[in-house]
């Protein structure tokens, strides 16, 4: 999951940098960073990390 967090952080950093570069112009920079999708792999990962967590 480290690669997931790193990618999100890089995307946000790029958006902030572009917003700073275009400050004072008519350019608006927006970034959408949706969260993880609840897949079987994510569920298995959460169960592995928190084995005592009750099922959702």
Secondary structure per residue as TSV (DSSP state, phi and psi in degrees):
chain	resnum	aa	ss	phi	psi
A	1	X	-	360.0	-10.8
A	2	X	H	-62.0	-38.7
A	3	X	H	-64.0	-32.7
A	4	X	H	-65.2	-49.9
A	5	X	H	-64.2	-39.6
A	6	X	H	-64.9	-41.3
A	7	X	H	-63.9	-43.9
A	8	X	H	-62.1	-42.0
A	9	X	H	-64.0	-40.9
A	10	X	H	-65.5	-41.6
A	11	X	H	-60.9	-44.0
A	12	X	H	-65.6	-40.1
A	13	X	H	-63.4	-42.2
A	14	X	H	-63.0	-43.6
A	15	X	H	-62.6	-43.0
A	16	X	H	-65.2	-40.3
A	17	X	H	-64.4	-43.4
A	18	X	H	-64.1	-39.1
A	19	X	H	-62.7	-40.5
A	20	X	H	-66.4	-41.4
A	21	X	H	-65.6	-31.7
A	22	X	T	-99.5	10.5
A	23	X	T	-59.1	135.7
A	24	X	T	87.3	-0.6
A	25	X	S	-107.6	-177.5
A	26	X	S	-93.3	17.1
A	27	X	-	-92.8	131.3
A	28	X	-	-111.2	130.8
A	29	X	-	-107.5	126.6
A	30	X	-	-128.7	152.4
A	31	X	-	-140.9	133.1
A	32	X	-	-112.7	120.5
A	33	X	-	-123.8	82.3
A	34	X	-	-65.9	156.9
A	35	X	-	-78.9	-178.3
A	36	X	-	-68.1	152.3
A	37	X	-	-91.9	137.2
A	38	X	-	-74.8	93.2
A	39	X	-	-107.4	172.5
A	40	X	H	-61.0	-37.9
A	41	X	H	-63.8	-40.7
A	42	X	H	-66.0	-44.6
A	43	X	H	-59.4	-44.4
A	44	X	H	-63.3	-40.7
A	45	X	H	-61.8	-46.3
A	46	X	H	-63.6	-42.1
A	47	X	H	-62.8	-36.5
A	48	X	H	-66.7	-43.1
A	49	X	H	-74.6	-39.1
A	50	X	-	-123.6	75.6
A	51	X	T	-63.5	-24.9
A	52	X	T	-90.7	0.7
A	53	X	S	-71.0	129.3
A	54	X	-	-66.5	148.4
A	55	X	-	-62.7	146.2
A	56	X	-	-86.2	360.0
